[in-house]
Amino acid sequence: MPALACVDAAAPPPGYVFAWDGALPAPGAFPGGTPTTAGGVTADRPSNWSTDLSASLYRIDGWGAPYFCVNSDGDIAVRPHGAATPAHQEIDLMKVVKKATDPKSAGGLGLRLPLLVRLPDVLKHRLESLHHAFDFAIRSNVYGSRYQGVYPVKCNQDRYIVEDVVEFGAPFRFGLEAGSKAELLLAMSCLTRGSPDAFLICNGYKDEEYIALALFARSMDLNTVIVLEQEEELNTVVDTSQRLGVRPVIGLRAKLRTKHSGHFGSTSGEKGKFGLTTAQILSVARKLQRLDMLDCLQLLHFHIGSQIPTTLLLSDGVGEAAQIYCELARLGAAMRVIDIGGGLGIDYDGSHSDASDMSVGYGLDEYAGAVVRAVMCACDRKLVRHPIICSESGRALVSHQSVLIFEAVSSNATRAAPLSSVGPNPALFLDELADDARSDYNNLMAAAYRSEYETCAVYANQLKQRCIDHFKDGVLGLEHLAAVDDLCDLVAEELGVADPVRTYQINLSLFASMPDFWAIGQLFPVVPIHHLDQQPGVKGILSDLTCDSDGKVDRFIGGQSSLPLHEIKGGEYCLGMFLGGAYQEVLGGLHNLFGGPSVVRVAQSDGPHCFAVTLAVPGPSCADALRAMRHEPEAMITALGQRAGECAAGDASMMRCLGL
């Protein structure tokens, strides 16, 4: 780099100017510079872009398999029956959006985006795949019992999801797990239509009402198990059962030493919130023996943590728990079920890796095989009969069954608008610069002429910082500062060092629809659901409609800080958030009083578009959001109408525009 002092007095040659409508004369195009698009992506694009390249770019074949793919139209399609789905049964998500959002007069449903698309066929396939994986592992290892899972309703308590689980799981004796009185009530109601052998697992904090309700379920011939999370719950269970005359079936939740080190591992181990230590387990067993109720103890439950990363860790935890199970059997308990809890992870980033909380290094078959072998090994060593294996795999069951679709309504400009309309003659601006700033400008022009690009960057940065200081001191006007900013941005673009990332505004609330992203840094696949036969030319981040600075998505799967996007050229530009079917709906709130999305339930059918909408629910209105916070929209309208009349501010038609 040449010494900066040697160009202090340099001036550009005559005629060396940009064709630029900014405030200051500017140097011409940098010789040899790479032309870029407005978004900072190289303009020379291959013409042979394909849907396969988009699938690879967005890792769809990783996190989306076997349920999501890119079809020949460049849209994301759903394979409702997994990899075995014929092409003519794939559901095009853009066709679902059109059906949902077209006006009723045109044959649509008249709903607004954002739109939550529920896919019961995918849920059914997930449940069947989980059962088949355990069934295969049991037969392959000649295991002496069966698998019988439950769905923890806390993952998503939506009525139709819970009812679907019970219906689809009935052939497999699939049951439900509840963690509160309200969840227990809905589980009891749904299981009256399920398999009579299905488990109703009662977890969570339990007061006398909760336990009485669980015993009432037992008296209704529901296969109810009360799992002790704390030692003192035993006294309440015994007293309530004696008062009601219902003999309970009891389980214990063990605190294992095994835990994983990721974010979700904090819920397990000796410091976990729930569970009994080995000393407490012995104390409970001995008390039940004294009460002649040891035959009531039939289940051992544990939880290593969500998103268990490897089958090695899984085998270690299951093996430890199986040893406790065998010891309880040795002590005389009528043990018959080992409940391995949750932890079956899903591949959010498509990497099939155990290196982060966003993925796991195994599939369903490997998971089931590791569990069966670990339980079998411990029981065979102690000559204990093989127990029924139960799991509470909520995340793995329901994450894939819904897609949140939203629209990017605008994107910010990467270059400032011309300033000819906001100030005096731009040619006079240079005279307003202080001597040091004018010297930086002249040096910048001279460096550009000599193609000394690194020096250009130095002087551009120096000019910008100096003008910021002058503006703070009141020496420089707003028009001058804007012109300098625009010039320096242009220099950075020509040098290829500008930040190319644009912000796309999206029509949803991050806090209502993706709360785990904000709260714990959970990443979800976010992908354009159309135009995937075209190469994306923009790097973008997503900004929601709330007035909170945290309301943006600026981290994406694969460790990326931006998302490849297409230009918004009129019409809809729709994106989808995938794998968010667990927890996001139930954790979302009413930040800024934005309501939730419209909802459609879409099933595969033999119609012209391969799908049928079996349920459509409009998103909450402003009035609904206000009522949720105990406001009275009708009273608001009355008061505002009176005030408008007093001020002659409008008529009734204006009030109707409020949408209340």
Beta strands, then each sheet from edge to edge (+ up, - down):
strand 1: 68-70
strand 2: 76-78
strand 3: 91-92
strand 4: 115-118
strand 5: 150-152
strand 6: 175-178
strand 7: 199-202
strand 8: 223-228
strand 9: 250-253
strand 10: 297-301
strand 11: 337-339
strand 12: 388-390
strand 13: 402-411
strand 14: 501-506
strand 15: 526-528
strand 16: 538-543
strand 17: 552-553
strand 18: 563-565
strand 19: 574-577
strand 20: 598-604
strand 21: 611-617
sheet 1: 1+ 2- 3+
sheet 2: 15+ 19- 13+ 4- 20- 21+
sheet 3: 5+ 6+ 7+ 8+ 9+ 10+ 11+ 12+
sheet 4: 15+ 19- 13+ 14- 16- 17+
sheet 5: 15+ 19- 13+ 14- 16- 18+
end
